Amino acid sequence: MNAQLVIVLALLVAAIVLFVIGRPRMDVVALLVLVALPLTGVLTVPETLSGFADPNVILIAALFVVGEGLTRTGVTYRIGDWLAANAGSSGARLLVLLMLAVALLGSVMSSTGVVAIFVPVALAVAKQLGTSSRQLLMPLSFAGLISGMLTLIATAPNLVVNAELVRHGLEPFGFFAPTPFGLVVLVLGVGYLLLMRGRLGGDAENSTAEGRRTIPDLLAAYGLDEGKERLRVLPGSELADQRLADSRLATRYGITVLNAERGPQWQRSVVAADAGLRLAVGDVITVTGALPPEATLRDLGLEEVGISTSKFTQISRRLGIAELLVPPNSAAAGARIGDLDLEGTYQVTVIGVRHKGRPGGELRPEQRLDVGDTLLVVGQWPAIQRVGGRASRFVLLDTPEEAAEAAPAGSRWLYAVLSLLVMVVLMVTGAVPNVLAALIACLLMGASGCIDMPTAYRAIHWPTLLLIVGMLPFAQALEKTGGIDLAAQGLLSAVGGAGPRVVLAAIFVATAAIGLFVSNTATAVLMAPVAIAVAPQLGASPYPFAMTVMLAASAAFMTPISSPVNTLVVEPGRYRFSDFVKIGTPFTLVVGLVSVLMVPLLLPL
């Protein structure tokens, strides 16, 4: 063992200790590593910083943007609604559905991409069911890793091992060669995490602030939780092509229009109701107030369509509700509600008033406001935020929980789905490298209005990228100093005379252990030649040994730095380093046992 290897190992141990104690932050530790490695003389500065140009790092950044595009258009919440609807009130059923969905999608595209896309889904569904996001995010990462065991193209290490077989003149594995092992691991993984759910929740629940009100809470506070209805504008209606201000729905019939839904069913848009909105045949308007008799509605050319909680939840992701306070010295104090012109100035509509802490009753245009009164307004979320920037007249009080789930580009969801499908097809077919496929999806989402550049930059989780970039140089440093070769040779000398199953177990342990510190792709590059070379010495087939490396490379469950898939869920799940050690280590042993027992049965030695 040379001096440089001792220095690198000491630095690696120091970084792991800092990760375990949780101080300083993981991304700060990564920065310390980036500074320390060039000072050791093992790597140059360009070699140490080469991770910033690594295609996988760019891929992860692009997938953050793709995930944000799906969130802004409401696609992730649609998936979350489906999962929540099918899970009912059962957190266990939700965990099962989530893991199966992630594993299935991850079997044909980048598991890192799948996890990046499903993180906001898991957070949204956890909020809907009132469960801890910690009970979903680690199972999410485990499912992403297990997906690498389901098909040959599911993860890069599989392709590395397969290429090594071809290089040795052997027949390659088939597309579904890993599938039997992966399915068994997936079933065991689902069962294991169901048993461990209690140990995942606790310290950090969803990030929503305690006591923060929801839209239903606000509607109830203003006496608007009852009487919310949806009406469709029928052909021949006198309201068709009429401005809302001229319709007399509010003044004559006491009906307040909140919003209008229009467009084809597959791409329905929701627009806020303002005085200048012109209604059209087929529009569905959401209203509050006591509806007139059915005969009157029929004369107006309106029919009731009804409203459901789930429908209102979908609307709330594009249209928001918030409270405005009339501050002292405000120009709004003493003004009549009808003279505020909030529709024209801010593109929001007043739907309720509270005076001296009590609901103001039926909304009347001639009603005057006092200092301290609050208005409940509805409008697009960006418009509501703009009202908060005009403090000369109103103060925007705390927005409800649903503001965090706003989907401002909800009408663009189909373009987001098509962009995602293009990315998946390009990745599955290998027409272009994965990183280019993800960047193409980003460009498509930007061109179709699903996301803009400022939002794209904000969507990238820079601490995660910095952590990955900071750990990548260790692989090069260990290889350069002979550390990995030394470990591999020691393994062979220790178990070379044992039986084939013992050697399989040793190869699994070595691969999993090296994968704690370097990427699973680099681990496969180093271990595949060793595994294939061991087989002739034992008079055995190389395929069981090669498959063991494949499975072990994907069994990166033990630390948050073992795989980018794990790193992605650390921050949103508020996990500690020790959480992965306690949950991941036993399951890694389970996967190792499955490999040692099953591989020789299906791939005879």
N, C-alpha and C positions, 0 to 999 in steps of 0.2 A: 504494500500500500504506500503510494507516494505522498509527499507533503501536500501537493495541490488537492488530491482526493480527500485528505483529512480536513482541509480547509472547507471544501465544498460540503462535505458531510456535516461539519460543525455548523455551517451557515444554514443548511437544510433543517437540522435539528432545532436550531434557534427559532427559525420561522414557524416550525410546527408547534413549538412550545408557546409562542405568542398567539398562534391561532387558537390553541386550546384554552388559554386563559382569557382570550377575548380582548386583550388590550395590547397595543392600540388596535384600531379597526383593521379588518382584513386588507382593505385597499391601501392603508398606510403601511402595513407590513410588506405588501407587494412593492411599494415605492422604495422601502428600505432595501429590499432584495435587489431591485434594479440599480441602486446606488452601490451596494456592497460587492456584487459579483465582479464588475470591472476592476475594482480595487484589489481583488485577490490575484489578478493577473491571469486567471484561467480563461476568461472571455474578454474580448475587446468590447468597446462601447457599442459599435454597430451590431455585433453578435448578441449582446444583451438586449438591445432595443429592437431586435428583428421581429419580436412578437407583434409590434404595432403594424407590421406589414403582413402578418400571417393571414392567409385567406379565411381561416376559421374565425378569427377575431372580427374581420370585416363581415363575415357571414352572420355572426351573432348580432352585430350592430344592425345589419339590414333586417334581421328577423324581429328585432325589437320594433322597428318601424312598421313592418308588416302586421305585427300583432296590434300596434296602436291603430293602424288603419282599420283593422277588423273591429276594434273597440269603438272607434269614432263613428263607424257606420252601423253599429249595433249588432254585428254578426256574432260577436262573442257572447253577447247577452241573449241572443236568440238561442244559441246552443245551450247557454246556461239555463234559460227558461225550459228548454226541452229536458235537460238533465234533471232540473228541479221538479218538473211536472211528473217525470217518470219515477223519480226517487220518492215522491210523496213527502212525508215528514221524516223519512228514515235516512239518517246520515250514513249508515252502513251501506244501504242500497246505492246512495250517491257515490260513495267511494268505489264500489264495484263498477258502476257504469262509467265513472271517470277513468279508472285504470284501463278498462277494456277499450274505451274509445281512443285513449292516448296510445296504447300498445298497437291497436289495429292501424291507426294512421301512421305511427312511427315505423311500422314495418315496411313502408314504401317510400318514406321520405326522411329527412334528417330528424333524428330524435330531439336534437337541440331546438330545431325550428318548431316541432310539435309542442314541446314544453313551453317555449316562449309564447306561443299562440294561446295555450290553454291556461297559463298563469292568471290572466285577467278573468277568464271564465270561472276558474276555481274560486277566485276572490269574490266574484259577483254572486255565485251560487251559495257560497258560505254565508254571505250577508243575507240572502233571501231566506235561508233556512235557520239563521241565527246560530250557526255552529262556528267553531274555530277554524280559521283558514289553515292553521298548523296541522289539523287532522286531514287535510286534503293535499297540501303542497308537497310534502315528502312522498306520499303515495304517487303523486303525479310524476315526480322525478324518478322514482323506482320503476314506474310503468314505462317511462321513456327509455331507461336503460334496458329493461327486459325486452322492449321492442327490437333491440339490436340482435336478439337471439331468435327472431321469428323468420327472417328471410336472409338470403345471402347479401342483398344490397342494402340492408337496413342500416348498416354502420360501416365506417371506413375500415376498422380492424378486420372485419370479415373479408373484405376485398383484398387486404394486404396478405392475409393468410392464404387465400385462394391463389393469389398471384405467385406466392412462394411455391405452392404445389406445382403450378405450371412451369416455373423456372427450373424445378427439379425433374421435369419431364413426366410428371404424373397427371392423371386425369383430374380436372377441377371438380369442386363440389357442385351439386345442382342447386337451383334457385331455392328450393325448400329443404335443403339438407339440414339446416339448424332448427327447422320448425318443430319437430317432435319434442326436442329438448326445451325449446322456448315456451311451448304451450304448457308443459309440466311446470316450468319455473313460474309462468304467469299465474297459473292456478294456485300454486303454493304462495306466491307473493301476495295475491289478493287475500287469501286466508290469513297469512301472517300479519299483514297490516290491519286487518279487521281486529285481530287479537291485540294489536299494539296501539289501537286508536286512543285508549285512555292515557297512554304515556306520551302521545304527541300533543295533546291539547294542554292548556294551562297557563303558561307564563305570558304568552302574547296572543291575544285574541285579535279579531279584525281591528283594523286601524281606525274605524269610525269612532269619533269622539263620543264619550258617554253622554247620554241625555240629549243628543242632537235630534231634533224633530224631523219627522218624515212629512211628505206631502199630505197623506191622509190626516196626520196630526194638525197641520195648518188648516186644512179644509174644515176639520171639526171645530177648531178654535174660532173660526169665523162663521160657524153655523151653516157651512156649505157641504157638509158630508152627506146630506140627504138630498134627494131630488136631482141628482146629476143624471142627465139623459143624453142619448144620441138620436139625432133626427136626420133623415135623408131628404134631400131636395129632389122632388119628383119632376118628371117632364111636365111642362105646362104650368109649373109653379110661378106665381107672381113674383117670387123672390129671385128667380133666375136672372142673372146679369144685373142685379140691383146692388148698389152699395149698401153695406151693412148699416151705415148711418141713416139711410133712407128707408130701411125696412120696417122701422117702428117696432121691432120685436121687443126692445127693452122698454120704450116709453108706453106702448099701447098694450103689450101682452105680459110685461114683467119678466121677459126671458133674456138672460145674459149669455151671449155666445162666448165660449172660451177658445175654441179653435175650430178649424175646418180640415177634414181629411179629403184629399182628392187624388186623382190619378188611378192607373190600373192597379189591381190588387197585388200584383207581383212587385210593384215599385210605388207603393202608396206614400205620398208626402203629407206632412201635417204642417199647417201654417197657422200662425197666431191670428186671432180675430182683432182687426183694427177697424176704424171708421171707414177707411177706404177700400176694404176688402169687398170684392164683388163675388157673390155666390154664383155657383154654376150647377146645372143639372147633374145629379150624381154625387154632389158634395155631401159629406156626412159631418154635421156640426155637433159639437158637444156643448151642452147648455146647462145652466143652473136656473133655479126658480120654479115656481109652480106652473106646470104646463096648462094651457087652456084646454077646453073640452076637445075630444077627438074630432068632432065635427069641424071645429075651428081649424085644427091642424090640417084636416083634409082640404078645407077651403084655401088654406095657405099653400097647399101642395107639399106638405111635409108628412113623413111617416116615421113612427118610432122604430129604432133599430135596437135599442137597449145598450147597456154598457156593462162590461165585466171588469173585475179587478185586474186581470191579466192584461186586458186591452188598455186600461188606464196606465198600467205600469210601462207598457211599450211606448205610449204617447209621452210619458214623463221623461223619457230619455231624449226626446227631441224638444219638447216644450217644458219649461220649468215654471215653478211657482215660488214666489218669495215675498217677504214683508218689506215695506218701505216705511220709515219713520219720518214724521214731519218734525224737523228740529226747530229750536228757537230761531227767530229772525228769518225763517224760511219764507220765500215768496208764496209758497203754497198755503201758509197759515191764513185762514179766513177766506180762501178761495173756494168756489163751488167745484165739486168733482167734475161736473160737465165741462168746466172751463180749463181744466188742467191740460187737456190735449196730450195725454201720455201716449196715445196711439201714434200720433204724428211725430212727437218729439223723440220718444224712446222705443217705439214699436212694442209696447206692452199694454195690456188691458186691465183696468181695475175690476176685480170681481167681488171684493168685500172690504169692509171698513170696521175697525175696532175703535171705539171711543171710550176713554176712561177705563180701558181694560175689558170692555164688554163688546160683544158683536153689535154692530150698528143696525142690524135688521136689514130690511129690503134696501138695496142700493138705489139711491135717487140722484139724478144728475144735479138737482138744485141743492143737495146737502153740502154744507160748508165744513171745512176741516179746521181743527184746532191744533195747537202745538201739542205734541205727544201722541196724536192719533197715528194709527198705523193702517196702511193700505195693503191688501193682498192683491198682487198682480200676477198675470200669467203672460208668458211670451217665450220666444226662443232663449235658450240659456245665454248666448252671447249678448243678446239685448238686455237681459236682466243684469248682467255684469256691467254693462255700459251705464245703466241707471246708477249703480254704485259709484261710478266715477264722477257723477254730477252732484256733489255733496251740497251745492248751494241751495238746492230745493229739497232733496230727500237724502236720508241715510239708509243704505241697504243693510238690513239686519242679516244675521247668519243664515246662509242658504240651507235648505233641507238636505238630508242624506243623499237624496237622488241626484243632487248636483254632481256627485262623484261618478255617477253612471250615465252622465249625459252623452248622447250620441248626436252631436251637432250635424253630422253628415249622414243621418239615418236614411235619407232617400237614395243614397249611393251604395247601399249594401250589395246590390247585385254586381256592381263593378268591382267591389272588394272581393267578392267570392270568385269572380272570373279571374282576377289577378292572382288569387291564391291558387286556383286550379292551374293556371299557366305555370306558376312556379313548381307545383307538384309534378306536372307532366314533364317539365324540363328536367327536374331532378330524377324522376323515375327512369326516363329514357336515356339520361346521360347526354342529351344533346349539347348541353353547355355545362361547365363546372357549377357546382352548387352555389358558390358565391355569386356568380353571374345570374343564375336563376333568381336568387333572392333580390339582387339589385334591379333586375328587370321588373319584378313584382312591385318593388318600391316605386319605380318610375311610372308604372301603369297606374298605381294608386294615386300618385301625385297628379298625373295628367287627367285622371277622371274625377278629381276633386275629393277623393276620400281622405286625403291628408295634405297639409301644407308644410312648407319647409320649417318654420319655427316649431310647429308641433312635432315634426319628425326629429329635430335635434333634441327636444325635450323628452321624447320617448325613449331615447337610448339611455340605458342605465350604465353610466360611466364607471361607477365603482366596480361593477361586475367585470367589465372589460379590463379595467386596470388590474384586478386580481388575477385574471387569466394571463394577461401579458406578463405580469411579474413572476408567475410560476413557470412559464414556458422555458426560460433559459436554463432551469435546473436540468432538464432532459439533456440539453447540449453539453452542459458542464459535466454531468455524470458520465456521459459517453466519452467526452474528450479526455477525461482523467482516468478512464478505464474502470470506473466504478461498476457499471452495468455488466461489462464483460467478466469482471472478477466475480460478481454475484452469480452469474450464469454458470461459470466454470465450477464454482464451489458447490452449486446445486447438483451438477452432474457427478462430481466426485463423491458426493455424500450419498446419493441414492442409485448410482449407476449399476450396482450389483443386485439391487432389489427386484422384486417382481414388477410386471408391467403396470398393474393397478397402483402400486406405490409410486412409480415414476409419474403416472398420470396425476396423482394427488400432488406430488411435488411440483410438477409443471403448473398446475392450477394455482397452488400457493405462491409460487415465484411470480407468476404473471400478475396475480391479484396484488401482491406486495409491491412490485415495481409500479403498478398502476396507481398506487397511493401517491406517488410523487411526480409521475410524468403522465402525459396524455396516453389514453388507451391505444391510440394509433401508433405512437412511438413504441409502446410496450409490445404491440403485435409485431412491429418491424424487428424488434430485438429477439423476441421469444420464438417466433415462427420457425426461423432456421434451426434454432437449437432443438425444438420439439421434433422437427422432421428428421434431423440428424440422429437423434436418439433411437428412433425406430429400428433402423438396420442393425444397430449394435445389440438390440434385444431380440432380433429376428421377428419383429412385429410389423404390422401395417402402419404407415405414417398417418392415415386418416384419423384414427382416434386421438392421436397426439395433437394434430392440427386443429381438430374440433374443440379440444379442451382449451387451447389457447384462445379460440374464438369466444367461447363461453366465459372464460375467466376475464378476458379483456372488457366484456360488457358488465361484469359483476363489480362495478365501481361504486358500491353502496356505502363504503365505510367512512369516507370523509367528504366534506363539501368541496374540496379541491381535487377529488379523484376524477371528476368529469365536469365539463361545462353545464351539463344537465342539472347536476346538484347545485352548482354555483348560482344558477338562475333563480332557485327558490329560497336561497338563504335569506336575502333581505326581505322579500315580501312575507316570508314565514317567520321572520325573527328567530331563526334557528341558531343555536350555538354549535361550535365544532363538536362538542361532546354529544350532541343529539344524534349526529350521524354515526358516531362511533358506537353508541349504545344500541341504536336501532339497526344500523347497517351491518355491523360485524356478525351477529348471529345469522342474518339472512345470507350473507356471503358464504358462511359455512354450510348452509342448506344447499345453496347452488353448487358448491364444491362437492357435496355428497351426491347430489343428483348427477353431476358430471361423471364422477368416478364409477357410479353404479350403472347409469344408463348408456353412456358412450360405448363401452365395450359390448353391450348387448346389441345395439343397432349398427355399430361399426366394429365388427369383430377384430380383435387383436391378431 
